[in-house]
Amino acid sequence: MNKQFYSIKNLAAKMPESIFAVLLKINAALVKGLRRLPFTEPACVTQSGRESRVRIHFMVTVYVLESLITKKYYVGMTEDLTNRLKEHNAGRSKFTSAYKPWKVIYTEETVNFGEGRIREKYFKTFAGKKFIQKQLSLPSS
């Protein structure tokens, strides 16, 4: 999957200053509260010529895996689902290494990590599990 990164400097040049400020506040609010920051690379940004570590992500995949052996489920999110599935099946994740091999049974695309994290947390609730079962027409357990 090809990652798409957009420089905020380029985005800022195309929109009024007030919209740019609002977008930065929204992005910061979505990220605030996450246990780990999803930003791994700095983006060349600014309104006033300074660099910032803010990066806008596009299309994060929230996924549900099923163990082919034990029929357990695992919920996660990533920007590169193909690579992440290979990591799970190679045993590079603590929980999933005990129940490999895995297959993807459900995916949803979100526009950023904040929305993806909200969806991931929902899928881990009782209501979220029922939603996934309904989408897949699986019998409840």
Phi, psi and omega per residue, in radians:
M1 nan 2.262 -3.105
N2 -1.469 2.150 3.117
K3 -1.355 2.439 3.094
Q4 -1.999 2.068 3.102
F5 -2.053 2.314 3.133
Y6 -1.990 2.290 3.104
S7 -1.250 2.269 3.125
I8 -1.136 -0.491 3.095
K9 -1.051 -0.757 3.122
N10 -1.172 -0.705 3.116
L11 -1.152 -0.712 -3.109
A12 -1.124 -0.586 -3.132
A13 -1.178 -0.376 -3.077
K14 -1.696 -0.040 -3.094
M15 -2.375 2.773 3.110
P16 -1.091 2.684 -3.082
E17 -0.987 -0.694 -3.098
S18 -1.146 -0.666 3.120
I19 -1.155 -0.720 3.111
F20 -1.018 -0.784 3.141
A21 -1.109 -0.711 3.124
V22 -1.127 -0.753 3.124
L23 -1.067 -0.719 3.108
L24 -1.108 -0.705 3.121
K25 -1.153 -0.726 3.122
I26 -1.108 -0.802 -3.139
N27 -1.070 -0.745 3.120
A28 -1.120 -0.673 -3.140
A29 -1.179 -0.643 3.126
L30 -1.182 -0.647 -3.100
V31 -1.351 -0.575 -3.091
K32 -1.010 2.307 3.112
G33 1.720 -0.216 3.074
L34 -1.283 2.533 3.141
R35 -1.167 -0.621 3.101
R36 -2.279 2.496 -3.133
L37 -1.371 2.331 -3.134
P38 -1.367 -0.111 -3.076
F39 -1.445 2.087 -3.096
T40 -1.948 -0.348 -3.119
E41 -2.309 2.523 3.075
P42 -1.307 2.613 3.039
A43 -1.856 2.523 3.080
C44 -1.352 1.900 -2.981
V45 -2.460 2.522 2.512
T46 2.941 2.821 3.106
Q47 -1.512 -0.619 -3.050
S48 -1.938 0.221 3.088
G49 1.710 -0.138 3.116
R50 -1.491 2.696 3.058
E51 -1.501 2.603 3.134
S52 -2.305 2.739 3.098
R53 -1.677 0.249 3.099
V54 -1.371 2.352 3.123
R55 -2.380 2.343 3.114
I56 -1.658 2.224 3.121
H57 -1.759 2.574 3.064
F58 -2.191 2.422 3.046
M59 0.992 1.519 3.022
V60 -1.775 2.363 -3.133
T61 -1.727 2.171 2.993
V62 -1.698 2.276 -3.010
Y63 -2.327 2.749 3.039
V64 -2.150 2.219 3.101
L65 -1.860 2.651 3.031
E66 -2.179 2.325 3.080
S67 -1.283 2.294 3.140
L68 -1.269 -0.369 -3.108
I69 -1.604 -0.942 -3.008
T70 -1.757 -0.139 -3.103
K71 1.120 0.375 3.036
K72 -1.344 2.768 3.132
Y73 -1.985 2.660 3.076
Y74 -2.418 2.331 3.127
V75 -1.978 2.352 3.120
G76 -2.696 -3.106 3.086
M77 -2.526 2.638 -3.084
T78 -2.834 2.883 3.005
E79 -1.601 -0.372 -3.080
D80 -2.271 1.576 -3.038
L81 -1.127 -0.697 -3.120
T82 -1.060 -0.836 3.138
N83 -1.143 -0.713 -3.113
R84 -1.138 -0.683 3.101
L85 -1.109 -0.692 3.080
K86 -1.072 -0.709 3.107
E87 -1.102 -0.747 3.111
H88 -1.080 -0.791 -3.103
N89 -1.277 -0.320 3.077
A90 -1.526 -0.081 3.106
G91 1.477 0.419 -3.109
R92 -1.546 0.063 3.085
S93 -2.088 2.321 -3.010
K94 -0.994 -0.899 -3.105
F95 -1.206 -0.834 -3.002
T96 -1.290 -0.320 -3.119
S97 -1.138 -0.464 -3.115
A98 -1.378 -0.298 -3.026
Y99 -2.145 0.327 -3.104
K100 -1.239 2.737 0.063
P101 -1.429 2.791 -3.101
W102 -2.077 2.692 2.988
K103 -2.332 2.636 3.118
V104 -1.421 2.229 3.126
I105 -1.994 -0.293 -3.140
Y106 -2.742 2.433 3.070
T107 -2.422 2.664 3.011
E108 -2.436 2.436 3.084
E109 -1.693 2.345 3.037
T110 -2.174 2.829 -3.029
V111 -1.489 -0.255 3.105
N112 -2.760 3.020 -3.105
F113 -1.147 -0.607 -3.137
G114 -1.054 -0.879 3.111
E115 -1.153 -0.661 3.113
G116 -1.085 -0.730 3.134
R117 -1.133 -0.687 3.095
I118 -1.085 -0.790 3.127
R119 -1.131 -0.735 3.131
E120 -1.048 -0.805 3.129
K121 -1.108 -0.654 3.104
Y122 -1.108 -0.771 -3.126
F123 -1.098 -0.360 3.133
K124 -1.513 -0.108 3.095
T125 -1.518 2.936 3.102
F126 -1.052 -0.783 3.136
A127 -1.093 -0.695 3.125
G128 -1.145 -0.679 3.096
K129 -1.130 -0.706 3.091
K130 -1.122 -0.684 3.109
F131 -1.051 -0.828 -3.129
I132 -1.113 -0.753 3.112
Q133 -1.048 -0.709 3.120
K134 -1.140 -0.725 3.125
Q135 -1.102 -0.614 -3.089
L136 -1.679 -0.112 -3.068
S137 0.980 0.757 3.102
L138 -1.586 2.611 3.051
P139 -1.217 2.518 3.140
S140 -1.276 2.623 -3.135
S141 -2.037 nan nan
